[in-house]
Amino acid sequence: MKPFCKKRFSLLLSALIVVMLFWLGAYKATKVASAGGSNTYEQLRLFASVLDLVQRDYVEKVEPQKLIYGAIDGMLSSLDPHSSFLKPEDFKELKVETKGSFTGIGIEITLVDHVLTVVSPIEGTPAYRAGLKSNDKIVKIEGKSTKNMSLIEAVKLLRGPKGTKVRITIYRKGWHDLKDITLVRDVIPIKSVKSRLLEEGYGYIRITNFQTKTSRDLHRALKKLSSKKRLKGLVIDLRSNPGGLLEQAVKVSDTFLEKGLIVYTDGRLKDQQMKFEAHRRGTEPDYPIVVLVNEGSASAAEIVAGALQDHRRGIILGTQTFGKGSVQTIIPLEDGAAVRLTTARYYTPSGRSIQAKGITPDIIVPFIPEKKKDAEEDNNGFHFLKEKDLEGHLSADDESDSKHDKKEPKSSKDDSGKKKNEPPLDNQMKEALRILKAWSIFSAMQHCK
């Protein structure tokens, strides 16, 4: 390439970078620079020089798009664990996840110290059945190290056609050796709401994640549970729920609240400062509610738990939640790619920040596995992953954790309405049911007075 052509090519790339950064919000730099508080354009010139240097002198020819995509990806990933760049194919995949089914192993993952880490397995999936847990480290996928592997690359390796196998290598704190687990990929179910009667008059709703149809499915489940007899109480199970759509978290909360604030967001820009209110229409009767949460309850699940807790609409039972209280906005780009950018923090109605803290249950009840072997393994120094453990996480207003211990409650007798193929109640569900029964008894005593 002639020197004149090289200069023209360098100028063209520089202009392209400026345009792309404009779409990412760099247009604000003009106001900042005019006040003498930034050298943004000097840095852009430096960036363009490095890009031109790579184009001219790198050992192999590299496509401009690859370099620019890589630069944007590096810029966003340096901000926090949840901001990222989505290539066109990745953006399409993201839209599929919230609307339809996909094939894979069924886990929510993140990066901790550049190592692929499980946030929570999705209930009913191959990963869930194989016993993967929050904070498990996926060290290898098909023998390939996940060190410094991007989330998008990991997802592509883990997904595949139904019936195909994928081998992952797991490390769990307390283990002396790594463990290879072979999983058979399957269709990850899109149904996010499951329900049943625990006993006559006492319902159980399990929300596994928040998708486009979650609130609709919730109303159908509630209608079915109360079709024969009015509910005396309800258990809402949000354990190991990794979150999902904010809109659906608001609608689910609105189902049980007549009025008042559900959640609000606060960011640097005015349009990032939003408030979401409850409405009287369509609100469920004022029966007692117990909400189950654990270390895998994150994001949208924490919004629901926080709203019901602040309005004293339900008792939160379980263990401290994950603590993901940041808002990610998806900003589409012209070429079909998108930017997932952290733009605000979530706050509960009372003003509590969820970020890096989570929701503290009203009643702390650790999960106690039925099998003694599993119990020993879980208590062997195992630490559940939380938002504050993520590298570069956003800080909270104040960070405090409260951990308590509670003995396993005596088991409650299961009701005859439970189907034979339904799993038995675990210790947290039994405790929730016992609380609902006691609530009904005390309420009846108050009416007698």
C-alpha positions as a Python dict, from the first residue, in 0.01 Angstrom:
ca = {
    (1, 'M'): (0, 0, 0),
    (2, 'K'): (134, 344, -94),
    (3, 'P'): (205, 598, 188),
    (4, 'F'): (-75, 824, 63),
    (5, 'C'): (-324, 535, 70),
    (6, 'K'): (-209, 437, 418),
    (7, 'K'): (-277, 785, 548),
    (8, 'R'): (-621, 789, 389),
    (9, 'F'): (-695, 446, 537),
    (10, 'S'): (-578, 562, 882),
    (11, 'L'): (-800, 870, 865),
    (12, 'L'): (-1093, 656, 755),
    (13, 'L'): (-1047, 419, 1050),
    (14, 'S'): (-1014, 713, 1289),
    (15, 'A'): (-1341, 858, 1163),
    (16, 'L'): (-1509, 519, 1198),
    (17, 'I'): (-1395, 489, 1561),
    (18, 'V'): (-1530, 832, 1645),
    (19, 'V'): (-1867, 743, 1492),
    (20, 'M'): (-1890, 416, 1687),
    (21, 'L'): (-1791, 582, 2011),
    (22, 'F'): (-2060, 837, 1943),
    (23, 'W'): (-2317, 561, 1953),
    (24, 'L'): (-2175, 445, 2285),
    (25, 'G'): (-2224, 785, 2443),
    (26, 'A'): (-1898, 958, 2353),
    (27, 'Y'): (-2093, 1255, 2225),
    (28, 'K'): (-2106, 1375, 2587),
    (29, 'A'): (-1730, 1423, 2579),
    (30, 'T'): (-1778, 1750, 2386),
    (31, 'K'): (-1946, 1915, 2684),
    (32, 'V'): (-1685, 1780, 2922),
    (33, 'A'): (-1394, 1882, 2702),
    (34, 'S'): (-1531, 2234, 2656),
    (35, 'A'): (-1519, 2276, 3033),
    (36, 'G'): (-1151, 2181, 3028),
    (37, 'G'): (-1208, 1864, 3229),
    (38, 'S'): (-1116, 1593, 2980),
    (39, 'N'): (-860, 1495, 2718),
    (40, 'T'): (-1100, 1257, 2546),
    (41, 'Y'): (-1008, 1357, 2194),
    (42, 'E'): (-636, 1325, 2265),
    (43, 'Q'): (-702, 970, 2380),
    (44, 'L'): (-907, 902, 2068),
    (45, 'R'): (-615, 1020, 1858),
    (46, 'L'): (-387, 782, 2051),
    (47, 'F'): (-634, 498, 1993),
    (48, 'A'): (-644, 571, 1620),
    (49, 'S'): (-264, 574, 1607),
    (50, 'V'): (-241, 231, 1772),
    (51, 'L'): (-505, 94, 1538),
    (52, 'D'): (-313, 226, 1238),
    (53, 'L'): (8, 78, 1379),
    (54, 'V'): (-151, -268, 1407),
    (55, 'Q'): (-287, -241, 1054),
    (56, 'R'): (55, -151, 913),
    (57, 'D'): (303, -354, 1119),
    (58, 'Y'): (127, -656, 1271),
    (59, 'V'): (269, -987, 1155),
    (60, 'E'): (-60, -1086, 989),
    (61, 'K'): (-332, -888, 818),
    (62, 'V'): (-627, -824, 1052),
    (63, 'E'): (-973, -711, 944),
    (64, 'P'): (-1067, -365, 1077),
    (65, 'Q'): (-1397, -497, 1216),
    (66, 'K'): (-1217, -755, 1430),
    (67, 'L'): (-992, -489, 1579),
    (68, 'I'): (-1274, -247, 1647),
    (69, 'Y'): (-1500, -516, 1794),
    (70, 'G'): (-1213, -630, 2016),
    (71, 'A'): (-1145, -274, 2132),
    (72, 'I'): (-1509, -212, 2220),
    (73, 'D'): (-1535, -545, 2398),
    (74, 'G'): (-1224, -470, 2605),
    (75, 'M'): (-1351, -122, 2692),
    (76, 'L'): (-1688, -248, 2818),
    (77, 'S'): (-1555, -553, 3003),
    (78, 'S'): (-1318, -325, 3199),
    (79, 'L'): (-1615, -141, 3353),
    (80, 'D'): (-1790, -415, 3554),
    (81, 'P'): (-1879, -785, 3523),
    (82, 'H'): (-2214, -719, 3353),
    (83, 'S'): (-2131, -465, 3081),
    (84, 'S'): (-2039, -631, 2752),
    (85, 'F'): (-2034, -605, 2374),
    (86, 'L'): (-2273, -826, 2179),
    (87, 'K'): (-2182, -914, 1824),
    (88, 'P'): (-2479, -948, 1585),
    (89, 'E'): (-2505, -1325, 1640),
    (90, 'D'): (-2474, -1280, 2017),
    (91, 'F'): (-2748, -1016, 2019),
    (92, 'K'): (-2981, -1253, 1833),
    (93, 'E'): (-2906, -1526, 2087),
    (94, 'L'): (-2990, -1292, 2375),
    (95, 'K'): (-3332, -1215, 2225),
    (96, 'V'): (-3400, -1587, 2185),
    (97, 'E'): (-3327, -1653, 2552),
    (98, 'T'): (-3598, -1416, 2677),
    (99, 'K'): (-3866, -1523, 2426),
    (100, 'G'): (-3816, -1886, 2331),
    (101, 'S'): (-3636, -2208, 2411),
    (102, 'F'): (-3275, -2294, 2336),
    (103, 'T'): (-3058, -2600, 2373),
    (104, 'G'): (-2774, -2624, 2620),
    (105, 'I'): (-2698, -2741, 2973),
    (106, 'G'): (-2899, -2478, 3164),
    (107, 'I'): (-2679, -2257, 3381),
    (108, 'E'): (-2644, -1886, 3452),
    (109, 'I'): (-2273, -1802, 3441),
    (110, 'T'): (-2042, -1508, 3508),
    (111, 'L'): (-1670, -1437, 3535),
    (112, 'V'): (-1486, -1423, 3865),
    (113, 'D'): (-1114, -1345, 3843),
    (114, 'H'): (-1136, -1435, 3472),
    (115, 'V'): (-1263, -1784, 3559),
    (116, 'L'): (-1603, -1907, 3440),
    (117, 'T'): (-1824, -1938, 3747),
    (118, 'V'): (-2176, -2071, 3801),
    (119, 'V'): (-2425, -1819, 3940),
    (120, 'S'): (-2710, -2067, 3947),
    (121, 'P'): (-2827, -2377, 3757),
    (122, 'I'): (-3172, -2349, 3599),
    (123, 'E'): (-3418, -2590, 3757),
    (124, 'G'): (-3503, -2900, 3557),
    (125, 'T'): (-3203, -2874, 3324),
    (126, 'P'): (-2904, -3108, 3270),
    (127, 'A'): (-2683, -2884, 3487),
    (128, 'Y'): (-2940, -2887, 3768),
    (129, 'R'): (-2981, -3264, 3756),
    (130, 'A'): (-2602, -3312, 3754),
    (131, 'G'): (-2578, -3122, 4083),
    (132, 'L'): (-2395, -2808, 3970),
    (133, 'K'): (-2410, -2536, 4234),
    (134, 'S'): (-2359, -2165, 4279),
    (135, 'N'): (-1987, -2071, 4281),
    (136, 'D'): (-1874, -2388, 4104),
    (137, 'K'): (-1576, -2305, 3883),
    (138, 'I'): (-1587, -2435, 3526),
    (139, 'V'): (-1217, -2481, 3471),
    (140, 'K'): (-1237, -2649, 3130),
    (141, 'I'): (-1488, -2710, 2853),
    (142, 'E'): (-1403, -3012, 2638),
    (143, 'G'): (-1048, -2991, 2771),
    (144, 'K'): (-1010, -2623, 2680),
    (145, 'S'): (-916, -2392, 2967),
    (146, 'T'): (-1171, -2121, 3052),
    (147, 'K'): (-905, -1890, 3192),
    (148, 'N'): (-960, -1549, 3029),
    (149, 'M'): (-1242, -1697, 2816),
    (150, 'S'): (-1526, -1453, 2743),
    (151, 'L'): (-1881, -1533, 2849),
    (152, 'I'): (-1999, -1534, 2488),
    (153, 'E'): (-1730, -1783, 2386),
    (154, 'A'): (-1816, -2006, 2682),
    (155, 'V'): (-2187, -1998, 2599),
    (156, 'K'): (-2115, -2103, 2241),
    (157, 'L'): (-1910, -2400, 2362),
    (158, 'L'): (-2172, -2508, 2615),
    (159, 'R'): (-2465, -2489, 2374),
    (160, 'G'): (-2531, -2727, 2092),
    (161, 'P'): (-2789, -2960, 1936),
    (162, 'K'): (-3017, -3157, 2164),
    (163, 'G'): (-2875, -3498, 2256),
    (164, 'T'): (-2511, -3404, 2203),
    (165, 'K'): (-2264, -3430, 2488),
    (166, 'V'): (-2033, -3171, 2641),
    (167, 'R'): (-1764, -3242, 2900),
    (168, 'I'): (-1687, -2979, 3162),
    (169, 'T'): (-1425, -2982, 3436),
    (170, 'I'): (-1547, -2847, 3770),
    (171, 'Y'): (-1372, -2722, 4082),
    (172, 'R'): (-1565, -2667, 4405),
    (173, 'K'): (-1416, -2521, 4719),
    (174, 'G'): (-1334, -2803, 4958),
    (175, 'W'): (-1259, -3052, 4683),
    (176, 'H'): (-906, -3190, 4656),
    (177, 'D'): (-933, -3276, 4287),
    (178, 'L'): (-1106, -3145, 3977),
    (179, 'K'): (-1410, -3336, 3858),
    (180, 'D'): (-1509, -3408, 3498),
    (181, 'I'): (-1883, -3405, 3431),
    (182, 'T'): (-2034, -3507, 3099),
    (183, 'L'): (-2370, -3347, 3028),
    (184, 'V'): (-2620, -3425, 2755),
    (185, 'R'): (-2755, -3105, 2603),
    (186, 'D'): (-3129, -3062, 2609),
    (187, 'V'): (-3396, -2805, 2531),
    (188, 'I'): (-3395, -2552, 2815),
    (189, 'P'): (-3758, -2508, 2920),
    (190, 'I'): (-3915, -2167, 2869),
    (191, 'K'): (-4187, -2225, 3127),
    (192, 'S'): (-4080, -2016, 3424),
    (193, 'V'): (-4376, -2077, 3659),
    (194, 'K'): (-4464, -2403, 3831),
    (195, 'S'): (-4736, -2454, 4091),
    (196, 'R'): (-4904, -2705, 4320),
    (197, 'L'): (-5094, -2733, 4646),
    (198, 'L'): (-4881, -2815, 4949),
    (199, 'E'): (-5190, -2882, 5155),
    (200, 'E'): (-5555, -2791, 5120),
    (201, 'G'): (-5572, -2412, 5102),
    (202, 'Y'): (-5193, -2360, 5092),
    (203, 'G'): (-5044, -2296, 4749),
    (204, 'Y'): (-4690, -2312, 4616),
    (205, 'I'): (-4557, -2107, 4322),
    (206, 'R'): (-4207, -2168, 4187),
    (207, 'I'): (-4063, -1897, 3957),
    (208, 'T'): (-3742, -2022, 3795),
    (209, 'N'): (-3663, -1701, 3599),
    (210, 'F'): (-3835, -1392, 3461),
    (211, 'Q'): (-3927, -1415, 3093),
    (212, 'T'): (-4183, -1246, 2868),
    (213, 'K'): (-4467, -1477, 2978),
    (214, 'T'): (-4387, -1506, 3349),
    (215, 'S'): (-4659, -1272, 3483),
    (216, 'R'): (-4921, -1426, 3255),
    (217, 'D'): (-4828, -1778, 3367),
    (218, 'L'): (-4831, -1662, 3730),
    (219, 'H'): (-5191, -1540, 3704),
    (220, 'R'): (-5297, -1867, 3543),
    (221, 'A'): (-5129, -2068, 3820),
    (222, 'L'): (-5291, -1859, 4095),
    (223, 'K'): (-5632, -1897, 3933),
    (224, 'K'): (-5588, -2274, 3919),
    (225, 'L'): (-5472, -2296, 4282),
    (226, 'S'): (-5775, -2100, 4408),
    (227, 'S'): (-6030, -2254, 4169),
    (228, 'K'): (-6177, -2493, 4426),
    (229, 'K'): (-6118, -2307, 4749),
    (230, 'R'): (-5978, -1967, 4846),
    (231, 'L'): (-5613, -1978, 4942),
    (232, 'K'): (-5522, -1954, 5310),
    (233, 'G'): (-5158, -1882, 5226),
    (234, 'L'): (-4899, -1895, 4951),
    (235, 'V'): (-4531, -1989, 4925),
    (236, 'I'): (-4343, -1810, 4646),
    (237, 'D'): (-4018, -1991, 4570),
    (238, 'L'): (-3747, -1766, 4417),
    (239, 'R'): (-3453, -1985, 4516),
    (240, 'S'): (-3179, -2015, 4252),
    (241, 'N'): (-3371, -1773, 4030),
    (242, 'P'): (-3101, -1581, 3834),
    (243, 'G'): (-3338, -1300, 3735),
    (244, 'G'): (-3443, -1182, 3391),
    (245, 'L'): (-3669, -904, 3268),
    (246, 'L'): (-3727, -602, 3491),
    (247, 'E'): (-4075, -551, 3345),
    (248, 'Q'): (-4178, -900, 3456),
    (249, 'A'): (-4037, -851, 3807),
    (250, 'V'): (-4252, -537, 3837),
    (251, 'K'): (-4564, -717, 3712),
    (252, 'V'): (-4513, -1011, 3948),
    (253, 'S'): (-4472, -774, 4244),
    (254, 'D'): (-4777, -573, 4131),
    (255, 'T'): (-4984, -893, 4149),
    (256, 'F'): (-4954, -890, 4528),
    (257, 'L'): (-4938, -515, 4600),
    (258, 'E'): (-5233, -272, 4583),
    (259, 'K'): (-5034, 50, 4575),
    (260, 'G'): (-4697, 208, 4641),
    (261, 'L'): (-4348, 191, 4498),
    (262, 'I'): (-4220, -146, 4374),
    (263, 'V'): (-3865, -54, 4273),
    (264, 'Y'): (-3677, 249, 4146),
    (265, 'T'): (-3355, 299, 3957),
    (266, 'D'): (-3096, 572, 3991),
    (267, 'G'): (-2829, 656, 3735),
    (268, 'R'): (-2637, 954, 3601),
    (269, 'L'): (-2893, 1046, 3335),
    (270, 'K'): (-3248, 1159, 3394),
    (271, 'D'): (-3399, 883, 3178),
    (272, 'Q'): (-3217, 627, 3397),
    (273, 'Q'): (-3403, 750, 3706),
    (274, 'M'): (-3726, 552, 3690),
    (275, 'K'): (-3997, 460, 3939),
    (276, 'F'): (-4233, 165, 3911),
    (277, 'E'): (-4562, 174, 4104),
    (278, 'A'): (-4818, -90, 4199),
    (279, 'H'): (-5183, -73, 4089),
    (280, 'R'): (-5497, -189, 4265),
    (281, 'R'): (-5645, -358, 3958),
    (282, 'G'): (-5578, -732, 3942),
    (283, 'T'): (-5427, -752, 4291),
    (284, 'E'): (-5451, -1088, 4467),
    (285, 'P'): (-5648, -1121, 4796),
    (286, 'D'): (-5458, -1034, 5112),
    (287, 'Y'): (-5364, -1389, 5211),
    (288, 'P'): (-5032, -1455, 5394),
    (289, 'I'): (-4721, -1501, 5178),
    (290, 'V'): (-4380, -1651, 5251),
    (291, 'V'): (-4105, -1593, 4991),
    (292, 'L'): (-3816, -1840, 4972),
    (293, 'V'): (-3475, -1705, 4865),
    (294, 'N'): (-3115, -1826, 4866),
    (295, 'E'): (-2767, -1740, 4741),
    (296, 'G'): (-2875, -1802, 4381),
    (297, 'S'): (-3166, -1554, 4393),
    (298, 'A'): (-3050, -1256, 4187),
    (299, 'S'): (-3155, -940, 4007),
    (300, 'A'): (-3530, -956, 3923),
    (301, 'A'): (-3585, -1214, 4197),
    (302, 'E'): (-3431, -973, 4449),
    (303, 'I'): (-3658, -692, 4325),
    (304, 'V'): (-3968, -901, 4399),
    (305, 'A'): (-3839, -1013, 4740),
    (306, 'G'): (-3737, -658, 4833),
    (307, 'A'): (-4071, -509, 4729),
    (308, 'L'): (-4281, -760, 4923),
    (309, 'Q'): (-4052, -728, 5223),
    (310, 'D'): (-4060, -346, 5234),
    (311, 'H'): (-4439, -337, 5200),
    (312, 'R'): (-4470, -606, 5470),
    (313, 'R'): (-4672, -809, 5224),
    (314, 'G'): (-4475, -1126, 5282),
    (315, 'I'): (-4214, -1287, 5505),
    (316, 'I'): (-3878, -1352, 5336),
    (317, 'L'): (-3728, -1685, 5442),
    (318, 'G'): (-3401, -1854, 5351),
    (319, 'T'): (-3047, -1719, 5315),
    (320, 'Q'): (-2885, -1396, 5192),
    (321, 'T'): (-2942, -1338, 4821),
    (322, 'F'): (-2685, -1286, 4545),
    (323, 'G'): (-2678, -905, 4540),
    (324, 'K'): (-2704, -808, 4173),
    (325, 'G'): (-2869, -468, 4191),
    (326, 'S'): (-2747, -303, 3874),
    (327, 'V'): (-2944, -220, 3559),
    (328, 'Q'): (-2814, -328, 3219),
    (329, 'T'): (-2951, -141, 2917),
    (330, 'I'): (-2931, -307, 2576),
    (331, 'I'): (-2838, -47, 2312),
    (332, 'P'): (-2865, -177, 1953),
    (333, 'L'): (-2604, -62, 1700),
    (334, 'E'): (-2645, -7, 1328),
    (335, 'D'): (-2466, -323, 1214),
    (336, 'G'): (-2686, -557, 1421),
    (337, 'A'): (-2452, -565, 1718),
    (338, 'A'): (-2546, -423, 2058),
    (339, 'V'): (-2399, -288, 2378),
    (340, 'R'): (-2505, -417, 2717),
    (341, 'L'): (-2419, -127, 2946),
    (342, 'T'): (-2468, -89, 3320),
    (343, 'T'): (-2662, 238, 3349),
    (344, 'A'): (-2818, 244, 3697),
    (345, 'R'): (-2869, 71, 4031),
    (346, 'Y'): (-3186, -89, 4170),
    (347, 'Y'): (-3334, 29, 4501),
    (348, 'T'): (-3614, -126, 4704),
    (349, 'P'): (-3917, 91, 4799),
    (350, 'S'): (-3753, 190, 5129),
    (351, 'G'): (-3434, 303, 4949),
    (352, 'R'): (-3216, 0, 5014),
    (353, 'S'): (-2955, -74, 4749),
    (354, 'I'): (-2951, -436, 4637),
    (355, 'Q'): (-2611, -403, 4471),
    (356, 'A'): (-2338, -620, 4629),
    (357, 'K'): (-2556, -664, 4940),
    (358, 'G'): (-2864, -858, 4839),
    (359, 'I'): (-3181, -910, 5040),
    (360, 'T'): (-3150, -1023, 5401),
    (361, 'P'): (-3434, -1264, 5488),
    (362, 'D'): (-3666, -1187, 5779),
    (363, 'I'): (-3608, -1543, 5896),
    (364, 'I'): (-3271, -1710, 5828),
    (365, 'V'): (-3318, -2079, 5749),
    (366, 'P'): (-3020, -2254, 5580),
    (367, 'F'): (-3104, -2529, 5337),
    (368, 'I'): (-3039, -2873, 5486),
    (369, 'P'): (-2996, -3155, 5232),
    (370, 'E'): (-3175, -3477, 5307),
    (371, 'K'): (-2868, -3693, 5258),
    (372, 'K'): (-2599, -3670, 5524),
    (373, 'K'): (-2322, -3705, 5263),
    (374, 'D'): (-2448, -3400, 5075),
    (375, 'A'): (-2478, -3204, 5397),
    (376, 'E'): (-2117, -3270, 5489),
    (377, 'E'): (-2005, -3170, 5141),
    (378, 'D'): (-2203, -2842, 5150),
    (379, 'N'): (-2073, -2749, 5494),
    (380, 'N'): (-1710, -2815, 5403),
    (381, 'G'): (-1617, -2449, 5380),
    (382, 'F'): (-1841, -2394, 5077),
    (383, 'H'): (-1897, -2027, 4991),
    (384, 'F'): (-2183, -1926, 4763),
    (385, 'L'): (-2102, -1670, 4495),
    (386, 'K'): (-2243, -1321, 4546),
    (387, 'E'): (-2228, -998, 4349),
    (388, 'K'): (-1964, -849, 4580),
    (389, 'D'): (-1731, -1140, 4489),
    (390, 'L'): (-1726, -1035, 4124),
    (391, 'E'): (-1418, -849, 4005),
    (392, 'G'): (-1494, -482, 3943),
    (393, 'H'): (-1845, -492, 4093),
    (394, 'L'): (-2023, -166, 4165),
    (395, 'S'): (-1996, -65, 4530),
    (396, 'A'): (-2298, -36, 4758),
    (397, 'D'): (-2381, 262, 4977),
    (398, 'D'): (-2270, 49, 5269),
    (399, 'E'): (-2180, -316, 5266),
    (400, 'S'): (-2302, -536, 5546),
    (401, 'D'): (-2396, -899, 5572),
    (402, 'S'): (-2575, -1076, 5851),
    (403, 'K'): (-2544, -1449, 5883),
    (404, 'H'): (-2736, -1651, 6136),
    (405, 'D'): (-2800, -2011, 6195),
    (406, 'K'): (-3115, -2196, 6271),
    (407, 'K'): (-3188, -2555, 6357),
    (408, 'E'): (-3381, -2771, 6116),
    (409, 'P'): (-3753, -2753, 6194),
    (410, 'K'): (-3958, -3061, 6266),
    (411, 'S'): (-4115, -3200, 5955),
    (412, 'S'): (-4474, -3122, 5870),
    (413, 'K'): (-4713, -3386, 5749),
    (414, 'D'): (-4762, -3366, 5371),
    (415, 'D'): (-5118, -3328, 5249),
    (416, 'S'): (-5310, -3583, 5049),
    (417, 'G'): (-5355, -3340, 4761),
    (418, 'K'): (-4988, -3373, 4667),
    (419, 'K'): (-4930, -3581, 4356),
    (420, 'K'): (-4728, -3896, 4392),
    (421, 'N'): (-4459, -3786, 4146),
    (422, 'E'): (-4402, -3451, 4315),
    (423, 'P'): (-4086, -3413, 4524),
    (424, 'P'): (-4115, -3403, 4903),
    (425, 'L'): (-4097, -3072, 5087),
    (426, 'D'): (-3745, -2967, 5185),
    (427, 'N'): (-3675, -2809, 5525),
    (428, 'Q'): (-3723, -2450, 5401),
    (429, 'M'): (-4058, -2531, 5239),
    (430, 'K'): (-4171, -2708, 5556),
    (431, 'E'): (-4079, -2405, 5763),
    (432, 'A'): (-4265, -2175, 5523),
    (433, 'L'): (-4577, -2392, 5543),
    (434, 'R'): (-4558, -2399, 5922),
    (435, 'I'): (-4538, -2018, 5933),
    (436, 'L'): (-4844, -1986, 5708),
    (437, 'K'): (-5042, -2219, 5932),
    (438, 'A'): (-4941, -2028, 6243),
    (439, 'W'): (-5033, -1704, 6067),
    (440, 'S'): (-5383, -1838, 6000),
    (441, 'I'): (-5423, -1947, 6361),
    (442, 'F'): (-5319, -1609, 6503),
    (443, 'S'): (-5542, -1428, 6254),
    (444, 'A'): (-5839, -1636, 6367),
    (445, 'M'): (-5759, -1557, 6730),
    (446, 'Q'): (-5756, -1185, 6651),
    (447, 'H'): (-6098, -1208, 6485),
    (448, 'C'): (-6235, -1385, 6795),
    (449, 'K'): (-6141, -1084, 7006),
}
